[in-house]
Amino acid sequence: MTLLFSLEIIILLVMYLKSKGRYSALLSSAEIKQYSLQALLPVTLFLLDAGKYKYTGKYDRKVSKSLINLYGDKNIDLQRKLYYSNKLAVMIASLVVLSFFGVASKEVDASYIAFLLCMPLVIFFLYDRDLARKEKRRYDSIRSDFPELVSKLVLLVNAGMNMNRAWEKICMESKRSTPLYEELRTTYLQIQGGRPEGEAYEEFARRCKVKEITKFVALVIQNLKRGSGDMVPLLKLQAEECWELRKMRAKQLGEEASAKLMVPMMIMFIGILIIVVLPAVLQLSSL
């Protein structure tokens, strides 16, 4: 184990010296802030480049799709490369840490070595699972915030504002930094930059990827094209539908939480049963 640990440290030092200074511009980008093991990223970036990884497989497309859903398609190649680099850095760090504990304990058997070698593979799959969990949290947050947004727009449009002015007012007054409101501000900045309203709203729906928002955007674009006077009643109807969906979602989450609590409750019940029954059993067995 000491030999393995020493070999890992030597390889890391060599890779660090080879990669030092190569990725200074890349590591100063804004995208780097979300990753944890920034000190190891030069090494793993060098390994990816040395291996000439092409990023063209089915798995790469799946990861790219998740990253686009989370962070947008701007600099997606860089985002994907940093994601892979940080994943590789976590795998390497786990291997080094476990090797260090093996050296420190001085009692290493075959099962520990097998565990040490399997851990990077476990981290590989858990890292992707964490990405999927972040993606799901984003969609859940958007769905949760959307009914309130529609209600605000109904009030403002009903008060005489057009959609663009109501959108601007919400963006300017809201201090929230949830995914939905971040997308709202992005859309507002696009319109301010000269992009047609219809295109900006369609892009907003594509980024959010939520059925209710797609329906809402279709209604807004129809109003922009035809000037329909039925927009406020239709928005009110959609707001009611969204609130009902939110209530159903909250009920579903409550049921899921109850199901998850069943196992701990069963364990507690068994523990209580043992505490109550065991003394009686011991007393009867002593007779």
C-alpha positions as MATLAB code, in Angstrom:
seq = 'MTLLFSLEIIILLVMYLKSKGRYSALLSSAEIKQYSLQALLPVTLFLLDAGKYKYTGKYDRKVSKSLINLYGDKNIDLQRKLYYSNKLAVMIASLVVLSFFGVASKEVDASYIAFLLCMPLVIFFLYDRDLARKEKRRYDSIRSDFPELVSKLVLLVNAGMNMNRAWEKICMESKRSTPLYEELRTTYLQIQGGRPEGEAYEEFARRCKVKEITKFVALVIQNLKRGSGDMVPLLKLQAEECWELRKMRAKQLGEEASAKLMVPMMIMFIGILIIVVLPAVLQLSSL';
ca = [
       0.000    0.000    0.000;
       2.909    2.359    0.773;
       4.308    1.704   -2.698;
       0.926    2.428   -4.301;
       0.510    5.662   -2.356;
       4.036    6.812   -3.220;
       3.445    6.010   -6.892;
       0.195    8.028   -6.895;
       1.926   11.054   -5.371;
       4.825   10.883   -7.846;
       2.468   10.643  -10.838;
       0.407   13.568   -9.544;
       3.513   15.703   -9.080;
       4.765   14.906  -12.579;
       1.354   15.676  -14.109;
       1.133   18.905  -12.106;
       4.544   20.078  -13.327;
       3.635   19.224  -16.938;
       0.285   21.027  -16.732;
       1.458   24.043  -14.718;
       0.663   27.298  -16.514;
      -1.069   25.616  -19.472;
      -4.624   26.356  -18.408;
      -4.333   29.739  -16.700;
      -6.834   31.449  -19.009;
      -9.306   28.586  -18.775;
      -9.081   28.404  -14.980;
      -9.800   32.126  -14.682;
     -13.151   31.799  -16.481;
     -16.429   32.307  -14.635;
     -17.489   28.692  -15.243;
     -14.741   27.391  -12.944;
     -16.341   28.769   -9.771;
     -18.931   25.988   -9.440;
     -16.315   23.220   -9.251;
     -14.767   22.104   -5.990;
     -11.282   20.674   -6.698;
      -9.836   23.573   -8.675;
      -6.267   22.791   -7.573;
      -6.400   19.414   -9.350;
      -8.123   20.662  -12.507;
      -4.879   21.464  -14.399;
      -3.786   17.842  -13.920;
      -7.075   16.341  -15.090;
      -7.378   18.796  -17.995;
      -3.896   17.727  -19.076;
      -4.908   14.053  -18.834;
      -8.000   14.644  -20.982;
      -5.988   16.525  -23.591;
      -3.190   13.938  -23.562;
      -5.756   11.179  -24.071;
      -7.289   13.181  -26.976;
     -10.815   12.555  -25.770;
     -13.305   13.446  -28.535;
     -16.522   14.145  -26.527;
     -18.658   12.665  -29.324;
     -20.225    9.555  -27.734;
     -23.773    8.938  -26.551;
     -22.746    9.544  -22.948;
     -21.165   12.884  -23.939;
     -24.377   13.999  -25.635;
     -26.383   13.073  -22.553;
     -24.065   15.060  -20.268;
     -24.085   18.007  -22.684;
     -27.893   18.050  -22.655;
     -27.994   18.132  -18.850;
     -25.370   20.889  -18.696;
     -27.277   22.965  -21.282;
     -30.465   22.562  -19.235;
     -28.646   23.774  -16.130;
     -26.294   26.462  -17.428;
     -27.385   27.245  -20.990;
     -25.647   26.482  -24.255;
     -23.108   29.292  -23.926;
     -19.569   27.822  -23.758;
     -21.010   24.303  -23.594;
     -17.740   22.745  -24.802;
     -15.899   24.422  -21.941;
     -18.626   23.489  -19.451;
     -18.469   19.843  -20.484;
     -14.668   19.744  -20.329;
     -14.637   21.277  -16.857;
     -17.345   18.875  -15.707;
     -15.309   15.867  -16.850;
     -12.137   17.323  -15.357;
     -13.706   17.879  -11.960;
     -15.247   14.402  -12.002;
     -11.840   12.913  -12.766;
     -10.287   15.072  -10.029;
     -12.779   13.740   -7.452;
     -12.029   10.163   -8.521;
      -8.273   10.709   -8.215;
      -8.618   12.502   -4.871;
     -10.696    9.628   -3.453;
      -8.063    7.118   -4.571;
      -5.250    9.122   -2.964;
      -7.137    9.679    0.310;
      -8.088    6.013    0.645;
      -4.499    4.993   -0.104;
      -3.277    7.370    2.612;
      -5.656    5.828    5.168;
      -4.444    2.391    4.095;
      -0.832    3.427    4.743;
      -1.769    4.998    8.084;
      -3.689    1.947    9.313;
      -0.865   -0.497    8.391;
      -3.463   -3.283    8.319;
      -4.692   -3.600    4.757;
      -6.299   -6.753    3.409;
      -7.591   -7.731   -0.023;
     -11.100   -6.422    0.698;
      -9.768   -2.912    1.400;
      -7.761   -2.916   -1.816;
     -10.873   -4.022   -3.728;
     -12.857   -1.244   -2.044;
     -10.129    1.269   -2.932;
     -10.157    0.262   -6.597;
     -13.965    0.245   -6.835;
     -14.468    3.648   -5.198;
     -13.514    5.721   -8.302;
     -16.108    3.786  -10.326;
     -18.749    4.431   -7.672;
     -17.895    8.136   -7.699;
     -18.144    8.171  -11.506;
     -21.810    7.121  -11.357;
     -22.671    9.155   -8.233;
     -21.268   12.307   -9.844;
     -23.618   11.926  -12.816;
     -26.485   11.176  -10.467;
     -25.787   14.437   -8.657;
     -25.964   16.271  -11.995;
     -29.370   14.698  -12.695;
     -30.526   15.684   -9.203;
     -29.497   19.299   -9.801;
     -31.374   19.276  -13.108;
     -34.518   17.938  -11.400;
     -34.259   20.547   -8.629;
     -34.095   23.258  -11.277;
     -37.254   22.048  -13.011;
     -39.066   21.665   -9.685;
     -38.073   25.210   -8.720;
     -39.337   26.613  -12.039;
     -42.650   24.763  -11.718;
     -43.026   25.962   -8.141;
     -42.399   29.644   -8.973;
     -44.399   29.803  -12.191;
     -47.953   30.060  -10.703;
     -46.901   33.121   -8.692;
     -45.335   34.679  -11.796;
     -48.493   34.201  -13.856;
     -50.581   35.719  -11.066;
     -48.333   38.806  -11.014;
     -48.552   39.147  -14.787;
     -52.351   38.866  -14.648;
     -52.535   41.721  -12.128;
     -50.202   43.967  -14.113;
     -51.756   43.272  -17.518;
     -55.228   43.678  -16.063;
     -54.086   47.053  -14.718;
     -53.363   48.236  -18.284;
     -49.742   47.278  -18.879;
     -48.653   45.385  -21.968;
     -46.722   42.138  -21.539;
     -43.307   43.715  -22.164;
     -43.873   46.430  -19.535;
     -45.250   43.928  -16.995;
     -42.278   41.631  -17.626;
     -39.874   44.531  -17.108;
     -41.556   45.599  -13.863;
     -41.312   42.105  -12.385;
     -37.638   41.835  -13.371;
     -36.783   45.234  -11.912;
     -38.643   44.812   -8.624;
     -37.931   41.151   -7.833;
     -34.755   40.358   -5.894;
     -35.178   36.607   -6.197;
     -32.383   34.593   -7.788;
     -34.247   31.345   -8.479;
     -33.863   29.696  -11.916;
     -37.181   31.049  -13.214;
     -36.400   34.650  -12.298;
     -32.893   34.324  -13.736;
     -34.462   33.223  -17.013;
     -36.899   36.141  -16.796;
     -34.012   38.595  -16.520;
     -32.167   36.926  -19.401;
     -35.256   37.313  -21.595;
     -35.696   40.932  -20.538;
     -32.062   41.730  -21.411;
     -32.495   40.066  -24.808;
     -35.517   42.255  -25.574;
     -33.654   45.340  -24.385;
     -30.801   44.357  -26.685;
     -33.085   44.496  -29.704;
     -34.290   40.936  -30.032;
     -37.951   40.593  -31.154;
     -40.307   39.868  -28.265;
     -41.724   36.727  -29.839;
     -38.285   35.184  -30.363;
     -37.181   36.101  -26.845;
     -40.292   34.510  -25.310;
     -39.874   31.359  -27.426;
     -36.253   31.081  -26.298;
     -37.442   31.551  -22.698;
     -39.783   28.547  -23.083;
     -37.030   26.433  -24.674;
     -34.633   27.163  -21.811;
     -37.210   26.390  -19.116;
     -38.476   23.177  -20.784;
     -41.697   23.177  -18.731;
     -45.043   22.351  -20.340;
     -46.963   25.081  -18.521;
     -44.489   27.737  -19.631;
     -44.638   26.532  -23.242;
     -48.434   26.920  -23.132;
     -48.093   30.363  -21.554;
     -45.595   31.545  -24.171;
     -47.835   30.282  -26.992;
     -50.654   32.404  -25.548;
     -48.431   35.488  -25.276;
     -47.104   35.121  -28.838;
     -50.643   34.668  -30.164;
     -51.619   37.912  -28.441;
     -48.598   39.710  -29.936;
     -49.509   38.568  -33.447;
     -53.294   38.983  -33.367;
     -53.857   41.487  -30.598;
     -56.509   39.308  -28.959;
     -58.539   40.994  -26.221;
     -59.086   37.698  -24.411;
     -55.567   37.528  -23.026;
     -56.373   38.461  -19.410;
     -59.157   35.859  -18.973;
     -56.943   33.208  -20.561;
     -54.043   34.162  -18.286;
     -56.360   33.955  -15.267;
     -57.465   30.507  -16.356;
     -53.876   29.345  -16.767;
     -52.947   30.822  -13.375;
     -55.711   28.754  -11.762;
     -54.523   25.632  -13.574;
     -50.939   26.261  -12.450;
     -51.966   26.686   -8.824;
     -53.922   23.424   -8.988;
     -50.884   21.664  -10.454;
     -48.730   23.112   -7.690;
     -51.158   21.806   -5.039;
     -51.123   18.360   -6.657;
     -47.325   18.440   -6.754;
     -47.155   19.388   -3.062;
     -49.517   16.542   -2.230;
     -47.406   14.118   -4.270;
     -44.215   15.250   -2.505;
     -45.938   14.755    0.844;
     -46.904   11.204   -0.106;
     -43.340   10.483   -1.242;
     -41.983   11.841    2.045;
     -44.410    9.619    3.987;
     -43.266    6.584    2.020;
     -39.612    7.403    2.733;
     -40.370    7.663    6.462;
     -41.794    4.135    6.573;
     -38.377    2.439    6.860;
     -37.119    4.605    9.786;
     -40.484    4.160   11.518;
     -40.282    0.384   11.101;
     -36.749    0.379   12.534;
     -37.929    2.449   15.515;
     -40.902    0.116   16.024;
     -38.655   -2.965   16.012;
     -36.300   -1.232   18.479;
     -39.176   -0.388   20.829;
     -40.534   -3.915   20.498;
     -37.146   -5.388   21.452;
     -36.860   -3.052   24.468;
     -40.345   -4.001   25.689;
     -40.352   -7.728   24.907;
     -36.725   -8.704   25.607;
     -36.894   -8.301   29.444;
     -40.009  -10.495   29.570;
     -38.397  -13.147   27.386;
     -35.245  -13.139   29.536;
     -37.325  -13.418   32.709;
     -39.314  -16.332   31.337;
     -36.173  -18.107   30.176;
     -34.648  -17.824   33.654;
     -37.577  -19.694   35.251;
];
